[in-house]
Amino acid sequence: MMKFILVALFIVAGCNSDTDKEIIGKEVRSFDPISVDDPQTLSRINAICSALLYKEGMLNILTSTEYTFAYSQKECGTSAGIPKNVRVAIQDTGSAYIFKSVNGEAFGLSNVETANSGLMKEICQNRTALTNPMQSASGAIWFSTTPANVDCENENDAFCIQVERGSPHDGNSYIVHTKEWMKVKLVGTNRGFFTDRKVVSSANCNNGESIERRAILK
């Protein structure tokens, strides 16, 4: 069982931006990995990774294809932004495929998300020996396919994945600074694309502040 050591004591009510801002960057969590053997969790992760791999194989012919997202963002110390429609197109940079704004508008979730790049990279690449939490290039990640988040609920044709990221703190513990989730389309049109994606992070903010990015596919 994961042990939680709180730097400060908070009362958490619900799962919204204010709650995220209180929790993110205030929690020190010990790194106690356990093997993931729950059939439902593994099934959902395999479904998400398979959909991402399918899309990855199609990106070369999807270059320049346009998509519209309802996109909002906030910076450290500011209030939440109002969502507005942003048109993006898939662009091949030579080293990666990204979403690039068609009209030069801000779009802070440019990673198209594949099994080898983005939120699911470490998880998809370690499916044969999956642990939770697990090491990442910059620290540690905790994940769940049943996020306690009313904004991201699993559906018949789309599954959610929630990931929390932590940076090394002291010995076997990490400071959790980022919470992010996405809902991935599993079948049909837009298979492998995220239909909803959100990031809340205090990594580069002062205490009690966070940035937010959210994009919902139209």
Backbone as JSON, one array per atom type, in Angstrom:
{
  "sequence": "MMKFILVALFIVAGCNSDTDKEIIGKEVRSFDPISVDDPQTLSRINAICSALLYKEGMLNILTSTEYTFAYSQKECGTSAGIPKNVRVAIQDTGSAYIFKSVNGEAFGLSNVETANSGLMKEICQNRTALTNPMQSASGAIWFSTTPANVDCENENDAFCIQVERGSPHDGNSYIVHTKEWMKVKLVGTNRGFFTDRKVVSSANCNNGESIERRAILK",
  "N": [[0.85, -1.19, 0.0], [0.5, 2.21, -0.81], [2.18, 4.79, 0.89], [1.37, 7.86, 2.33], [2.65, 10.97, 2.96], [1.91, 13.96, 4.18], [2.88, 17.24, 3.5], [1.56, 19.55, 4.23], [-1.6, 20.08, 5.84], [-4.66, 19.55, 4.38], [-8.11, 20.16, 3.61], [-9.96, 18.37, 1.49], [-12.37, 18.75, -0.94], [-14.12, 17.39, -3.34], [-13.21, 17.28, -6.88], [-11.73, 19.51, -8.47], [-10.49, 22.51, -10.08], [-9.63, 24.25, -7.99], [-9.2, 22.43, -5.92], [-7.18, 20.85, -7.07], [-5.16, 22.76, -7.13], [-4.58, 23.1, -4.45], [-3.62, 20.59, -3.71], [-1.6, 19.77, -5.54], [1.9, 19.76, -5.62], [2.07, 19.97, -2.9], [2.26, 17.61, -1.67], [4.11, 14.96, -0.37], [5.17, 11.89, -1.42], [5.75, 8.49, -0.81], [7.79, 6.09, -2.58], [6.61, 3.2, -3.45], [6.47, 0.67, -5.24], [4.15, -1.64, -6.72], [3.31, -4.7, -8.35], [1.26, -4.59, -11.23], [-1.56, -6.33, -11.59], [-4.23, -6.48, -11.88], [-6.94, -7.52, -13.75], [-8.85, -5.85, -15.07], [-7.67, -3.3, -15.04], [-5.32, -3.82, -16.54], [-6.5, -4.6, -18.95], [-7.74, -2.23, -19.79], [-5.53, -0.52, -20.05], [-4.1, -1.86, -22.06], [-5.97, -1.58, -24.13], [-5.99, 1.2, -24.5], [-3.27, 1.68, -25.19], [-3.1, 0.14, -27.53], [-4.87, 1.52, -29.2], [-3.5, 3.95, -29.39], [-1.17, 3.11, -30.66], [-2.24, 2.29, -33.1], [-3.1, 4.78, -34.15], [-0.61, 6.0, -34.28], [0.58, 4.63, -36.37], [-0.79, 5.71, -38.45], [-0.17, 8.36, -38.7], [1.52, 9.45, -40.64], [-0.04, 9.67, -42.91], [-1.95, 11.33, -42.01], [-0.93, 13.8, -41.73], [-1.21, 17.29, -41.85], [-3.94, 17.15, -41.58], [-6.79, 18.66, -40.17], [-8.05, 19.59, -36.93], [-10.46, 20.53, -34.45], [-10.36, 21.97, -31.3], [-11.86, 22.68, -28.15], [-10.29, 24.86, -26.25], [-8.57, 25.76, -23.28], [-6.63, 27.69, -20.94], [-4.56, 28.44, -18.1], [-2.24, 30.46, -16.29], [0.44, 30.53, -13.83], [-0.79, 31.85, -10.85], [-2.98, 33.11, -12.0], [-6.47, 33.37, -12.97], [-8.76, 30.79, -14.1], [-8.84, 30.22, -17.62], [-11.12, 31.14, -20.29], [-12.69, 28.74, -22.29], [-11.99, 28.42, -25.78], [-12.56, 27.85, -29.26], [-10.03, 26.26, -31.04], [-8.28, 25.76, -33.97], [-6.27, 23.17, -35.11], [-3.54, 21.55, -36.79], [-2.07, 18.45, -37.81], [1.39, 18.16, -37.72], [4.49, 17.25, -39.13], [7.5, 17.33, -37.67], [9.87, 16.29, -38.29], [11.21, 15.0, -36.28], [9.15, 14.38, -34.65], [5.55, 14.12, -34.4], [3.23, 16.72, -34.18], [0.56, 18.74, -32.79], [-0.25, 21.69, -34.35], [-1.17, 25.03, -34.11], [-3.45, 26.4, -36.42], [-4.03, 29.07, -36.94], [-2.18, 30.44, -35.46], [-2.9, 30.67, -32.81], [-2.78, 30.25, -29.23], [-1.91, 27.02, -28.11], [-1.43, 24.74, -25.89], [-1.07, 21.98, -25.71], [0.47, 20.32, -27.48], [1.54, 17.83, -28.11], [0.74, 15.0, -29.94], [0.2, 12.63, -28.78], [1.17, 9.42, -28.44], [1.94, 5.87, -28.25], [4.58, 5.91, -27.78], [5.37, 8.41, -27.12], [4.72, 11.1, -24.99], [2.01, 11.24, -22.59], [1.46, 8.48, -22.1], [3.79, 7.09, -22.57], [5.82, 5.77, -20.83], [4.16, 3.92, -19.59], [2.95, 2.38, -21.66], [5.25, 1.29, -22.81], [6.13, -0.45, -20.92], [4.41, -2.54, -20.46], [4.6, -5.31, -20.14], [5.78, -5.78, -17.72], [4.52, -4.26, -15.63], [4.42, -1.82, -13.1], [3.06, 0.03, -10.33], [3.56, 2.7, -8.28], [5.8, 3.84, -10.96], [9.12, 4.27, -12.28], [10.15, 7.22, -14.02], [11.58, 9.22, -16.67], [12.12, 11.63, -15.44], [11.54, 11.3, -12.79], [9.05, 9.95, -10.9], [5.97, 8.18, -11.57], [2.49, 7.89, -10.9], [-0.46, 6.08, -11.61], [-3.86, 5.67, -12.84], [-6.66, 3.89, -14.06], [-9.18, 4.32, -13.37], [-10.02, 7.05, -12.7], [-10.75, 9.32, -10.04], [-12.56, 11.41, -10.95], [-14.9, 13.56, -12.08], [-14.89, 14.73, -14.52], [-13.65, 13.05, -16.27], [-14.68, 10.23, -17.36], [-14.9, 6.75, -17.91], [-16.02, 5.32, -20.99], [-17.97, 3.33, -23.33], [-16.63, 3.44, -25.77], [-14.33, 4.83, -25.23], [-11.59, 5.29, -23.08], [-10.32, 6.45, -19.91], [-7.25, 7.73, -18.6], [-5.37, 8.51, -15.81], [-2.61, 10.32, -14.66], [-0.13, 10.97, -12.28], [2.64, 12.97, -11.51], [5.88, 12.97, -10.02], [8.75, 14.57, -8.55], [12.11, 13.82, -7.46], [12.58, 13.83, -3.91], [13.44, 13.17, -1.13], [15.43, 10.61, -0.25], [13.48, 7.85, -0.52], [11.26, 9.18, -1.42], [8.95, 11.35, -3.18], [8.03, 14.55, -4.53], [4.86, 15.29, -5.44], [3.86, 16.97, -8.23], [2.42, 17.34, -10.55], [-0.65, 16.69, -12.1], [-2.38, 14.89, -14.47], [-4.66, 13.98, -17.07], [-6.24, 11.99, -19.62], [-8.73, 11.22, -22.1], [-9.11, 8.59, -24.26], [-10.02, 7.78, -27.55], [-11.23, 4.67, -28.58], [-12.21, 3.18, -30.73], [-13.45, 3.4, -34.15], [-14.05, 6.56, -35.84], [-11.41, 8.87, -35.41], [-9.94, 7.17, -33.82], [-7.6, 6.45, -31.29], [-7.0, 9.08, -30.81], [-6.95, 11.74, -28.39], [-9.9, 12.69, -26.8], [-10.41, 14.33, -24.78], [-8.33, 16.21, -22.72], [-6.27, 17.07, -20.02], [-4.09, 19.05, -18.01], [-2.68, 19.8, -14.92], [-0.39, 21.63, -13.15], [2.09, 22.41, -10.75], [4.74, 22.65, -10.99], [6.47, 24.69, -11.92], [5.65, 26.9, -10.55], [4.92, 29.28, -7.87], [4.31, 28.5, -4.38], [1.11, 27.08, -3.87], [0.14, 27.88, -6.32], [-0.68, 27.19, -9.77], [-0.4, 25.94, -13.15], [-2.71, 25.42, -15.84], [-3.93, 23.38, -18.46], [-6.26, 22.57, -20.92], [-7.95, 20.59, -23.33], [-10.61, 19.85, -25.44], [-11.89, 17.69, -27.78], [-13.68, 18.7, -30.61]],
  "CA": [[0.0, 0.0, 0.0], [1.28, 3.44, -0.87], [2.13, 5.61, 2.09], [1.27, 9.26, 1.99], [3.12, 11.88, 4.0], [1.5, 15.28, 3.75], [3.65, 18.38, 3.96], [0.6, 20.42, 4.89], [-2.88, 19.4, 6.01], [-5.7, 20.22, 3.61], [-9.42, 19.54, 3.51], [-10.22, 18.24, 0.07], [-13.78, 18.51, -1.23], [-14.37, 17.36, -4.79], [-12.05, 17.21, -7.76], [-11.84, 20.63, -9.38], [-9.25, 23.26, -10.22], [-9.2, 24.73, -6.7], [-8.68, 21.29, -5.2], [-5.9, 20.52, -7.68], [-4.18, 23.76, -6.77], [-4.21, 22.86, -3.07], [-2.9, 19.33, -3.55], [-0.41, 19.66, -6.37], [3.09, 20.41, -5.09], [2.05, 20.01, -1.45], [2.25, 16.24, -1.17], [5.3, 14.14, -0.5], [4.66, 10.53, -1.5], [6.81, 7.48, -0.87], [7.81, 5.28, -3.8], [6.42, 1.8, -3.07], [5.84, 0.04, -6.41], [3.58, -2.98, -6.67], [3.0, -5.2, -9.68], [-0.12, -4.39, -11.67], [-2.09, -7.6, -12.1], [-5.68, -6.41, -11.96], [-7.32, -7.74, -15.16], [-9.55, -4.72, -15.65], [-6.67, -2.25, -15.28], [-4.47, -4.24, -17.66], [-7.3, -4.58, -20.16], [-7.93, -0.84, -20.19], [-4.25, 0.0, -20.51], [-3.83, -2.47, -23.37], [-6.87, -0.98, -25.12], [-5.51, 2.56, -24.77], [-1.99, 1.6, -25.92], [-3.37, -0.37, -28.87], [-5.46, 2.62, -29.98], [-2.44, 4.92, -29.65], [-0.3, 2.51, -31.67], [-2.96, 2.36, -34.37], [-3.0, 6.15, -34.65], [0.8, 6.27, -34.59], [0.84, 4.08, -37.69], [-1.54, 6.47, -39.45], [0.16, 9.78, -38.66], [2.16, 9.91, -41.87], [-1.06, 10.05, -43.89], [-2.83, 12.31, -41.38], [-0.25, 15.09, -41.72], [-1.99, 18.43, -42.35], [-5.35, 17.02, -41.22], [-7.15, 19.65, -39.16], [-8.98, 19.24, -35.86], [-10.83, 21.68, -33.63], [-10.47, 21.7, -29.86], [-12.22, 23.73, -27.19], [-9.04, 24.92, -25.49], [-8.45, 26.8, -22.25], [-5.39, 27.6, -20.19], [-4.27, 29.45, -17.09], [-0.85, 30.49, -15.88], [0.64, 30.63, -12.39], [-1.32, 33.04, -10.2], [-4.09, 33.72, -12.73], [-7.7, 32.61, -12.91], [-8.95, 29.87, -15.23], [-9.2, 30.87, -18.87], [-12.38, 30.76, -20.92], [-12.42, 27.89, -23.46], [-12.34, 28.91, -27.12], [-12.23, 26.88, -30.3], [-8.73, 26.45, -31.68], [-8.02, 24.82, -35.06], [-4.89, 22.71, -35.18], [-3.25, 20.57, -37.84], [-0.94, 17.57, -37.49], [2.59, 18.57, -38.44], [5.67, 16.4, -38.97], [8.65, 18.21, -37.44], [11.08, 15.55, -38.64], [11.53, 14.13, -35.14], [7.91, 14.06, -33.95], [4.31, 14.69, -34.92], [2.65, 17.61, -33.19], [-0.56, 19.6, -33.16], [0.17, 23.08, -34.49], [-2.31, 25.92, -34.34], [-3.55, 26.85, -37.8], [-4.06, 30.54, -36.99], [-1.21, 31.02, -34.55], [-3.45, 30.82, -31.47], [-2.12, 29.43, -28.21], [-2.38, 25.64, -27.92], [-0.36, 24.21, -25.05], [-1.06, 20.52, -25.65], [0.86, 20.06, -28.87], [1.89, 16.43, -28.33], [-0.43, 14.28, -30.45], [0.07, 11.48, -27.87], [1.29, 8.09, -29.0], [2.42, 4.9, -27.27], [6.01, 6.12, -27.62], [5.62, 9.81, -26.82], [3.64, 11.76, -24.26], [1.52, 10.78, -21.29], [1.44, 7.03, -21.95], [5.05, 6.5, -23.04], [6.4, 4.81, -19.89], [3.19, 2.86, -19.29], [2.83, 1.49, -22.82], [6.51, 0.62, -23.09], [6.46, -1.38, -19.84], [3.21, -3.31, -20.17], [4.88, -6.7, -19.79], [6.22, -5.83, -16.32], [4.0, -2.98, -15.18], [4.28, -1.56, -11.67], [2.44, 1.31, -9.99], [4.11, 3.65, -9.25], [6.93, 3.41, -11.75], [10.11, 5.31, -12.55], [10.09, 7.91, -15.3], [12.85, 9.88, -16.98], [12.35, 12.78, -14.56], [11.15, 11.04, -11.41], [8.15, 8.82, -10.73], [4.59, 8.41, -11.96], [1.41, 7.06, -10.39], [-1.5, 6.13, -12.63], [-5.12, 5.0, -12.56], [-7.63, 3.84, -15.16], [-10.49, 4.65, -12.78], [-9.76, 8.3, -12.0], [-11.84, 9.91, -9.24], [-12.68, 12.71, -11.6], [-16.18, 13.58, -12.8], [-14.66, 15.23, -15.87], [-13.09, 12.01, -17.13], [-15.32, 8.97, -17.04], [-14.77, 5.74, -18.96], [-17.2, 5.05, -21.81], [-17.83, 2.11, -24.12], [-15.69, 3.61, -26.87], [-13.24, 5.71, -24.83], [-11.13, 5.07, -21.71], [-9.54, 7.52, -19.28], [-6.05, 7.4, -17.84], [-4.89, 9.62, -14.99], [-1.21, 10.17, -14.28], [0.45, 11.97, -11.38], [4.09, 12.95, -11.66], [6.61, 13.5, -8.88], [10.19, 14.74, -8.68], [12.8, 13.31, -6.27], [12.54, 14.72, -2.75], [14.37, 12.77, -0.08], [15.47, 9.16, -0.14], [12.52, 7.09, -1.3], [10.03, 9.96, -1.57], [8.84, 12.27, -4.31], [7.04, 15.62, -4.43], [3.9, 15.23, -6.54], [3.68, 18.34, -8.7], [1.61, 17.42, -11.76], [-1.73, 15.73, -12.29], [-2.91, 15.02, -15.82], [-5.45, 12.85, -17.55], [-6.79, 12.11, -20.97], [-9.68, 10.21, -22.54], [-8.65, 8.16, -25.58], [-11.01, 7.09, -28.37], [-10.75, 3.31, -28.79], [-12.68, 2.62, -32.0], [-14.14, 4.31, -35.05], [-13.43, 7.83, -36.24], [-10.5, 9.46, -34.43], [-9.36, 6.15, -32.94], [-6.27, 6.77, -30.81], [-6.87, 10.5, -30.46], [-7.6, 12.1, -27.14], [-11.1, 13.51, -26.94], [-10.35, 15.27, -23.66], [-6.97, 16.16, -22.17], [-6.07, 18.14, -19.05], [-2.86, 19.06, -17.22], [-2.58, 20.78, -13.83], [0.97, 21.47, -12.65], [2.7, 23.48, -9.95], [6.18, 22.43, -11.08], [7.21, 25.94, -12.14], [4.89, 27.98, -9.92], [5.1, 29.47, -6.44], [3.43, 27.68, -3.55], [-0.32, 27.35, -3.98], [-0.23, 28.29, -7.67], [-0.53, 26.13, -10.77], [-0.83, 26.19, -14.52], [-3.68, 24.44, -16.33], [-4.17, 23.28, -19.89], [-7.3, 21.59, -21.22], [-8.42, 20.58, -24.72], [-11.71, 18.92, -25.7], [-12.06, 17.56, -29.23], [-15.04, 19.07, -31.05]],
  "C": [[0.88, 1.24, 0.0], [1.11, 4.24, 0.4], [2.16, 7.07, 1.68], [1.71, 10.1, 3.18], [2.8, 13.29, 3.53], [2.38, 16.35, 4.35], [2.75, 19.34, 4.72], [-0.73, 19.7, 4.92], [-3.94, 20.2, 5.31], [-7.0, 19.46, 3.74], [-9.78, 19.54, 2.05], [-11.68, 17.91, -0.15], [-13.99, 18.57, -2.72], [-13.07, 17.31, -5.55], [-12.19, 18.29, -8.8], [-10.54, 21.4, -9.38], [-8.74, 23.75, -8.88], [-8.59, 23.61, -5.87], [-7.3, 20.9, -5.73], [-4.82, 21.48, -7.21], [-3.71, 23.57, -5.33], [-3.31, 21.63, -2.94], [-1.57, 19.34, -4.28], [0.76, 20.44, -5.78], [3.13, 20.46, -3.59], [2.18, 18.63, -0.84], [3.57, 15.55, -1.42], [4.86, 12.69, -0.39], [5.82, 9.54, -1.6], [6.66, 6.62, -2.11], [7.79, 3.81, -3.4], [5.73, 1.06, -4.21], [5.3, -1.35, -6.12], [3.27, -3.41, -8.11], [1.53, -4.99, -10.0], [-0.61, -5.7, -12.27], [-3.61, -7.62, -12.14], [-6.12, -6.53, -13.41], [-7.99, -6.54, -15.81], [-8.58, -3.58, -15.97], [-5.81, -2.59, -16.49], [-5.23, -4.19, -18.98], [-7.48, -3.16, -20.68], [-6.64, -0.23, -20.72], [-3.9, -0.57, -21.88], [-4.71, -1.87, -24.46], [-6.41, 0.42, -25.5], [-4.23, 2.51, -25.6], [-2.2, 1.09, -27.35], [-3.96, 0.72, -29.77], [-4.4, 3.66, -30.33], [-1.48, 4.39, -30.72], [-0.94, 2.54, -33.05], [-2.84, 3.76, -34.97], [-1.57, 6.48, -35.06], [1.15, 5.78, -35.99], [0.16, 4.84, -38.81], [-1.06, 7.92, -39.59], [0.79, 10.3, -39.94], [1.14, 10.31, -42.93], [-2.05, 11.07, -43.31], [-2.18, 13.69, -41.28], [-1.08, 16.14, -42.47], [-3.49, 18.3, -42.09], [-5.67, 17.97, -40.07], [-8.19, 19.11, -38.18], [-9.3, 20.52, -35.08], [-11.01, 21.24, -32.18], [-11.04, 22.93, -29.15], [-11.07, 23.78, -26.2], [-9.07, 26.06, -24.49], [-7.13, 26.6, -21.51], [-5.34, 28.69, -19.12], [-2.8, 29.34, -16.72], [-0.77, 30.58, -14.36], [0.02, 31.94, -11.88], [-2.44, 33.73, -10.94], [-5.32, 32.84, -12.59], [-7.84, 31.75, -14.17], [-9.39, 30.62, -16.48], [-10.52, 30.37, -19.41], [-12.08, 29.92, -22.16], [-12.8, 28.6, -24.76], [-11.88, 27.89, -28.14], [-10.91, 27.25, -30.98], [-8.56, 25.36, -32.74], [-6.54, 24.48, -35.09], [-4.76, 21.72, -36.34], [-2.08, 19.72, -37.39], [0.24, 17.96, -38.36], [3.72, 17.62, -38.12], [6.88, 17.3, -38.85], [9.96, 17.56, -37.89], [11.49, 14.61, -37.53], [10.28, 13.71, -34.38], [6.72, 14.64, -34.71], [3.67, 15.52, -33.82], [1.36, 18.22, -33.72], [-0.04, 21.03, -33.22], [-1.03, 23.94, -34.83], [-2.29, 26.46, -35.77], [-3.44, 28.36, -37.9], [-3.13, 31.2, -36.0], [-1.73, 31.24, -33.13], [-2.73, 29.89, -30.5], [-2.76, 28.05, -28.15], [-1.27, 24.89, -27.19], [-0.32, 22.72, -24.87], [-0.7, 19.97, -27.02], [1.21, 18.6, -29.14], [0.65, 15.68, -28.79], [-0.73, 13.03, -29.63], [0.08, 10.15, -28.62], [1.74, 7.13, -27.9], [3.91, 5.11, -26.97], [6.37, 7.57, -27.33], [4.43, 10.39, -26.07], [3.25, 11.05, -22.98], [1.69, 9.29, -21.07], [2.76, 6.34, -22.27], [5.57, 5.43, -22.09], [5.46, 3.63, -19.64], [3.11, 1.87, -20.45], [4.1, 0.7, -23.08], [6.89, -0.41, -22.02], [5.27, -2.27, -19.48], [3.48, -4.74, -19.73], [5.34, -6.86, -18.34], [5.81, -4.53, -15.63], [3.92, -2.91, -13.66], [3.64, -0.19, -11.49], [2.75, 1.63, -8.53], [5.26, 3.03, -10.04], [7.87, 4.59, -12.0], [9.85, 5.93, -13.91], [11.43, 8.6, -15.52], [13.17, 11.0, -16.0], [11.95, 12.53, -13.11], [10.31, 9.79, -11.3], [6.75, 9.2, -11.18], [3.67, 7.41, -11.27], [0.27, 7.16, -11.39], [-2.74, 5.36, -12.19], [-5.99, 5.02, -13.81], [-9.05, 4.05, -14.66], [-10.34, 5.94, -12.0], [-10.98, 8.8, -11.24], [-12.08, 11.32, -9.73], [-13.95, 12.72, -12.44], [-16.01, 14.07, -14.23], [-14.14, 14.16, -16.81], [-13.64, 10.67, -16.69], [-15.18, 8.01, -18.22], [-16.11, 5.53, -19.68], [-16.96, 3.79, -22.62], [-16.76, 2.24, -25.19], [-14.51, 4.52, -26.53], [-12.89, 5.45, -23.36], [-10.29, 6.25, -21.23], [-8.3, 6.94, -18.61], [-5.63, 8.66, -17.09], [-3.47, 9.33, -14.54], [-0.8, 11.32, -13.37], [1.96, 11.84, -11.44], [4.75, 13.58, -10.44], [8.1, 13.61, -9.17], [10.86, 14.28, -7.39], [12.82, 14.34, -5.14], [13.6, 14.34, -1.73], [14.33, 11.24, 0.04], [14.5, 8.49, -1.08], [11.24, 7.86, -1.56], [10.13, 10.96, -2.71], [7.8, 13.35, -4.0], [6.14, 15.54, -5.66], [3.57, 16.66, -6.97], [2.74, 18.46, -9.91], [0.57, 16.31, -11.77], [-2.3, 15.95, -13.69], [-3.71, 13.79, -16.19], [-5.88, 13.09, -18.98], [-7.76, 10.96, -21.22], [-9.33, 9.88, -23.99], [-9.76, 7.39, -26.29], [-10.45, 5.73, -28.78], [-11.11, 2.73, -30.15], [-13.24, 3.73, -32.87], [-13.34, 5.53, -35.43], [-12.61, 8.4, -35.08], [-9.96, 8.43, -33.42], [-7.92, 6.53, -32.58], [-6.04, 8.22, -30.48], [-7.49, 10.76, -29.09], [-8.8, 13.0, -27.45], [-11.19, 14.54, -25.83], [-8.99, 15.09, -23.0], [-6.8, 17.33, -21.21], [-4.77, 17.94, -18.29], [-2.98, 20.15, -16.17], [-1.22, 20.57, -13.2], [1.43, 22.69, -11.87], [4.21, 23.46, -10.06], [6.98, 23.72, -11.19], [6.49, 27.14, -11.56], [5.28, 28.13, -8.45], [4.11, 28.61, -5.68], [1.97, 28.1, -3.71], [-0.78, 27.77, -5.35], [0.0, 27.14, -8.64], [-0.86, 26.66, -12.14], [-1.86, 25.11, -14.89], [-3.76, 24.52, -17.84], [-5.27, 22.24, -20.1], [-7.77, 21.74, -22.66], [-9.48, 19.48, -24.88], [-11.96, 18.9, -27.2], [-13.51, 17.85, -29.61], [-15.53, 18.08, -32.11]]
}
